[in-house]
Amino acid sequence: MKLASKLVLIKVDKPKAQTESGVFIQEEWVSHRPLGVVVAVADDVTACNVGDKVWFERYTAVPHPEDEELRACREDAIIAVL
């Protein structure tokens, strides 16, 4: 897949169904975390590379139409490379 200018494709981390203390979270309260691994970048992206774990702005990332785990966002929506 060839991405448009300054876009990054991120595979988001799976949401947790249970907290670390053992409390189960109802499915309607589980949301995608703004963390994931970069799976593709446009040719002009310099802030991150494929394979980097990133923290990104949740509401600027657009879900992939065929894969619920993928999000596309602009390079400037990446807050940090972890």
Buried (B, 14 or more C-beta within 10 A) or exposed (E): EEBEEBBBBBBBBEEEEEEEEEEEEEEEEEEBBBBBBBBBBBEEBEBBEEEBBBBBEBEBBEEBEEEEBBBBBBBEBBEEEE
